[in-house]
Amino acid sequence: MLIEHMSLTKVTSAILVAAGAPSAHADAVAHHLVEANLKGHDSHGVGMVPSYVKGMMDQHVDPHRHAQVIKDNGAIVSIDAGTGLGRVVGIEAMDIGVERTKKHGLACVALGNAAHLGRIGAFAEHCADHGLVSMHYVNVVGHDPMVVAFGGRDRRFITNPYCCAVPRPDGQHVVLDMATTTVAAGKVRVAHMKGVPVPPQSLVDENGVETTDPGVIFGENASGAMQPFGAHKGYGLMVICELLGGALGGLFTMQPEHPRLGATLNNMLSILIDPAAIGDLQAFDQEVGAMIDYINTSTPADGVDRVRLPGDPEKESTARRMQHGIELDPNSWNSVLDSAEYAGLDRAQVAAMTTITQP
C-alpha cells in the first residue's frame, strides 16, 4: 500500500505518545522515521515503531531524557544520552557540536548510550545545513550480535554505520551514509516481511554457508548471520566503528561483559569541521563544485541512466514518495498497528487516521 507521508507522520507520533513519549519528542521521532522512508531507507523508517514502542514500554528506553554533557574540554565534548530517544538526544548533541565548531573550527562529540539513532545521515545533514563537514562512527549494542567477523562463523557485531557529509551552499549536500554490512539489518527485516530474498553476499546460515533467505535472521528459528560488505574492507571499517563509536564514543562495545537487554542502543563519535577554519571557504566550495560537475559528466555504463553522487538516490526517492506516497508492505503495516494496540490505542481508529493513496 502507498501511504501519504504527512498522515503517516501523524499516526507515528500518536503511537509514540501512547507508549509514553512527550508530544514534542514523539513529533521529532515521527518526522525522523518518515523522513527515512521518504529517502528510500525503509529499514530505518516507521517499520522501527514496534521496536521503539517495546523499548519504551519495557522501560529500556527513557523517552523523557535529554543529552547531558558529562565531560567538557572545549572542542571535545562527551555526552550521556541516558537511553533517550535517538533523534532527540542525537540532534541535541549535534547542536552542541555545531556551536563548538563555530567557536574552535573543529569539534569532537562523543555520544553514548542513545536509543536507536535511526538514519545517521539526518545528523550529518544537520551539520551540513550549518556549513560543516562531519564524520560519524557508530556502533550498535544492547542486543545480541548479528554479524560475523570476516573469516569467522560466530556473530560478533551488529550493523555498525559510518556516515560523512560535505556541505554545499545550495543545500544539495553530498552525504555518504551506510551500514558496514552488505545491507542494513532493517533491510533484511523488510525483505522478510515482504517475503523476498536479500542481495547476494549479505547473509550466511548457521553453517556459515551463504544464503539470500532473510528468514535466517528474522525467522522463527533464526540462527544465521549477516556479513560485512566488501569482505575484509567492510569488516575493517566495521571494527573501526566499533572501537571509535563504542569504546571511545560511548565506552560500550559488543564485548560480552556488557548487558544485552533487547533494546537497540547506539554510541556515536562525531567529528565536525568548519571548512572556513582550514582555508578559503569560497575556494573550497568552488573546488567541490568543479569535482561534482566532473563526476556528473561521466559517461554512464550500460543499463545506467546517469552517474550519481552519494545522497542523490535519497533526493530522488524523496521527490517521488512525497508525490505518490510511501510504500509499506502489509506485514510491516500490521506490525505498526500491533504496536499501537500494545501502547493502548484502538487499532481501527489508528488505521482510520492514515491516508492511503493506493491499496
HELIX and SHEET records of a PDB file:
HELIX    1   1 HIS A    5  ALA A   18  1                                  14    
HELIX    2   2 SER A   23  LEU A   38  1                                  16    
HELIX    3   3 ASP A   42  HIS A   44  5                                   3    
HELIX    4   4 VAL A   46  MET A   48  5                                   3    
HELIX    5   5 VAL A   49  MET A   57  1                                   9    
HELIX    6   6 GLY A   86  HIS A  104  1                                  19    
HELIX    7   7 GLY A  121  ASP A  129  1                                   9    
HELIX    8   8 ALA A  185  LYS A  194  1                                  10    
HELIX    9   9 GLY A  215  PHE A  218  1                                   4    
HELIX   10  10 HIS A  232  CYS A  241  1                                  10    
HELIX   11  11 GLU A  242  LEU A  248  3                                   7    
HELIX   12  12 PRO A  275  ILE A  278  1                                   4    
HELIX   13  13 LEU A  281  ASN A  296  1                                  16    
HELIX   14  14 ASP A  312  HIS A  324  1                                  13    
HELIX   15  15 PRO A  330  TYR A  342  1                                  13    
HELIX   16  16 ARG A  347  ALA A  352  1                                   6    
SHEET    1   A 3 ILE A 326  GLU A 327  0                                        
SHEET    2   A 3 LEU A   2  ILE A   3 -1                                        
SHEET    3   A 3 ILE A 356  GLN A 358 -1                                        
SHEET    1   B 7 GLN A  68  ASP A  72  0                                        
SHEET    2   B 7 ILE A  76  ASP A  80 -1                                        
SHEET    3   B 7 LEU A 106  ALA A 115  1                                        
SHEET    4   B 7 LEU A 265  ILE A 273 -1                                        
SHEET    5   B 7 VAL A 133  VAL A 141 -1                                        
SHEET    6   B 7 PRO A 161  VAL A 166 -1                                        
SHEET    7   B 7 VAL A 174  ALA A 179 -1                                        
SHEET    1   C 2 VAL A 147  VAL A 148  0                                        
SHEET    2   C 2 ARG A 155  PHE A 157 -1                                        
SHEET    1   D 3 GLU A 210  THR A 211  0                                        
SHEET    2   D 3 LEU A 203  VAL A 204 -1                                        
SHEET    3   D 3 ALA A 225  MET A 226 -1                                        
END                                                                             
